[in-house]
Amino acid sequence: MKIKAYTPVLVGLAAVAGAVLRGLNLIHGYEVGTRLPAHGDIPGIALIVLSIVSAVLLIGAAAFFHENSGIVFEDAFWGAGTLFKMVSVIAGLAMLVCGAAGLYLAVTDSEVPITGNITALPLWLLAMLTGGCFIGAASALSRRAITATTATLLIVPMFWACFDLITTFKDNGASPFIGLYGFELLAAIALTYAFYALAGFLYSTSSPSRFVISAGLAIIWCIAVAAGAGISIAAGAQAIVFPPQTLLRYACFFASGLWLFALMVLLARGTTRRIPQATMEY
C-alpha cells in the first residue's frame, strides 16, 4: 500500500530533477551558433540515466497496482474535490489559451502559406478542445456523474498528443540535432499512451498499472521539457532559441503533465482506500 502512496512522490521528484537537468543541458550542452552537442555533457547523460531509472521504478511500482485491474473509473480516481477541480481548470485554461495563440500564429504567419501549416491547424484546435475536456472530465468526476459524454472527453486528449507527435516529426525529421527534440518525442509518445490508458478505464477493462507507467513517464518528460526550457530562458542561454510555437507546445506539455499528476495522486488514493461492502439484508 505504501508503494502506491509513494508513487506520485517518486514521479514528482523525478520530474523536478529532470527539469533541472534539462535546463542545464540546454544551457551548457550545445555550442552557440552551430547548436552542436558539447562533448561530455553530464546533465544530458544524467537525464538519460534518470529516464531509464524512472522507467524501471515505475514498472516495479505498477506491479502493485495490478491487483486493481478492472476497477471502476469513479473508484479509481476517488476523491476529486476542490483542489483537483482547481488544477483541472488551470490546466484546461492554459491549453485553451495556448491553443488559441498557436492557431492565431499559424493563420497569420506570412512566411509560411496556410497549406504549410496543415498539421498545425488541427494541433491547436485539438489543444483547445483538450483544455475543455480537462475541465469537463474533472467536473463529471467530482460529481461522480460519468456518462457517454464523459467517456468521449477522455478520447480527445489522445488525438491532440498524437498530432503533437506528428508535428514534432514534421518540424524536426530532417534535423541532425536529435538531443534537442528527442525528449519532445518521448513526451508526446508517453502522453498519447497515457491518455489511451486513461480512456481504457471507460472503454475496456481498466488497467491502473498501465496508466501508472505511461502517465508517470509522460509527467516526467513533459515537466522536464517545459520547465527545462523555462530554466534555460531565465538563465539567458544563447545556444538554443525557441520559436513562439514551440514555447506554446511546451506550455501545453506542462499543463497536461500537471493534470496527469493530479490524476495519479487520485489513483494512488483510490486504489489504497477500503471500499465498504454493501450490507446484506436477510
N, C-alpha and C positions, 0 to 999 in steps of 0.2 A: 504493500500500500504506500509506503514512504517513497518508493521509487517513482510511482505515478505522481505523487505530490511534488517531487523534486524535479520532474522532467521540465516543466516550464522554467524553473530556475536555471537549469543547465542550458536551455535554449537561449534564455535572456543573457546569461553571462557570455556564451559563445558569440552571440550577435554583437555585443558591445566590444568584445575582443576583436572580432572580425572587422568592425568599423574602424577601430584604431589601426589595425594592421593594413587595411586597405588604404586608409588615409596616408599612412607613412609610405606605403608602396607607391602611391600616386605622387607624393612629394619628392621622394628620393630615388624611385625605381626606374625613372625614364630620363633620357637626355633631352635637354632643351633644344628645340628645333627639329631634330630627327625623330624624336619620340621612340628611339630605340631603347630596349630594356637595358638597364645598367647591370654590369657583371656582378654576380653575387648579391643580389638584392635580398637581404634577410627578411624584411617584412613580407615580401611576396612569397617567399618559400614558406615562411611561418603560416601564412594564410592558407596555403595549400595543405599543410600539415594539419592545421586547425579544422579544415573542412573534412579531411579524412577521419580524424579522431572523432569529430562530432557525428559523422555518419555512423561510425561503429557504435558509439554510445547510444545513439538514437535507436539503432536496430536492437541493441540489448534492452533498452527501456521499453521498446514496443512489444517485446515478448510478454511483458507483464500486463499489457492491455489486450492480449489475445483472448483472455477469458471473457472479455466483454463483447465479443463478436456477436452481432445481431441485436445489440442494444437499441432501444427506441431513440430516435433523434432528440426528442424532448428530454429524455432522461440522461442521454449522453452529455448534452450541453445544459445541464441543470444549473439554476441559479443566475440566470441572465437578468440582472437587476439594473439599477440606475447607472452604475459605473460602466457596465457593458454597453448600455444604450448610448451613453455619452461618448465612449470610444468609437462606437459604430457611426455616430453622427459626425464626429471629427474626421474619421477616415473617409466616410462617404462624401462629405463636403469637399475634402481635399481632392478626391477622384473627380468630382463634378467640375470643380474649378480648373484643375489641370487638363481635364478632357476638353473643356470649352476653350481654354487658352491654346491648347495644341491644335484644335480644329481651326481656330482663327489663324494661327500661323501657317497651317497647311494650305488654307484657302487664299491667303493674302501674300504668300511667298512669290514675289515677282521673278526670282531667279530660277524657280522650278515650276514647270507647267502643271496644271491640275492633274494631268494624266501621270505625271511623275510621282505624285503623292497618292496613287491609287490604293496603297496599303495603309497610308497614314490616316485617311478619312475614316474607314471602319474602326481603326485602332482607337481614335479619340472618341468616336461615338460610343464604342463599347466601354471605354473608360468611364464615360458619363453614366451609362446605364449601370455599370458595376457599382458606382457610388450610390445610386438609388437602391440597388439590390442589397448593399451592406445595411442601409438604414431600414429597408423594408423587412429583411430577414431578421434583424435584431428586434424589431417591434413585434413580429409574429412570435419569435422565440420567447420573448419576455412575457407575452400573454398566453404562451403555450397553445397558440391557435395556428397549428400547422395545416395548411391546405395545399391543393394542387398548385395554386398560385405561388405559395412559398417555395415549393419544390422547383418551380421554374426560375425563381430568383437565384437559386444556387447554381444554375447552369451558365448564366451569362458571364460571371467572372472567369469561368474556364475558357470561354471563347476569347475574352479580352487578353488573357495571358498567352493564349496560343497565337493571337495576332501580334502581340508584342514580340514573341519569339520569331515570327516571320519577318517583322520589321528589322529586328536586330541582324538577322541573316542578310536581308536585303541591303542594309546600310554598311555592313562590315564584312560581307562574304569574301570580298577581294582584298581585304586589308591583311597585311602580314603581322599586325600588332595584336596577336591573339590575347596577350595578357591584359589589354585594355578592355576588351569586350567579352572575354571568356566567362567571367563571373556573371555578366549580364545574361548570357545564355543559360548558365546553370540556374540563376534565379528564375528566369522565365519558364524553364522546364519544370523546376520544382513547384512553381506556382500553378502551372497547368495541372500537374498531377495532384497537388493538394486540393484544388477546387474540384477536381474529378472525384477524389476520395470523399470530400465533403458532400457532394451531390449523391454519392453512393449510399449515404445514410438514409435517403428517402427513395432512391430508385432501385436499390438492390439490398443485399444483406450488408448491414453496416460493418465496417472494419476500423475500429479505433486505432489499431496498431498501424495500419496503412496510413491513416491520417497523421499519426504522430511522426512517422518518418518523413513523409513528404512535406507536411506543414512545418516541421522543425527545421528542415534544410532550407525551405523557402524563406522562413523568417530570418535565419542566419545570413543567407546570401543577399536577401533584399535589404536588410538593415546595413550589411557590410558595404554593398554597392552604393546605396543612397547616402548614408551617413559618412562613409569614407570620402565620397566626392565633396560633401559639405566641409569636411575637415581640411581637405586639400585646398579648397577655395578660400576658407578662412585663414589658412596659413600663407596665402599668396603664392601658391605654387605656379610656376610659369611653364612647366613642361607640357602639361595637359590642359587644354581649354575645352570646356564642354559647351556645345551648342544649346540654345534655349530648349529645343525639342527634347534633347537628351536629359536635361535637368528636370523637365516636366515628367518624363518617363520614370526617372529616379524617384521623384516625389510620389508617383503612383505606386512604385515598388514599396516605398516606406509606409504608405497608408495601408497597403494590402498586408504587409508584414505585421503591422500593428494590429490589424483586425484579426488576422490568423492567430497572433499571440494571445489575444483576448479569448478567442475560441479554445485555444489549448489550455488556458487556465480553467475555463469552464469544464472542459473534458476531464481534466485531472480531478476536479471536484466531483463531477457527475459519476465517474467510474469508481470512486472510492467511498461514496456515501452509501449508507444502508437504506435500501428502499423497503418501507414497511410492507409486510404481507397483508393481503386483504383478509379481514376477519370472516371466518366461515360460520354460517348460521345453520343450526340443526333444527 
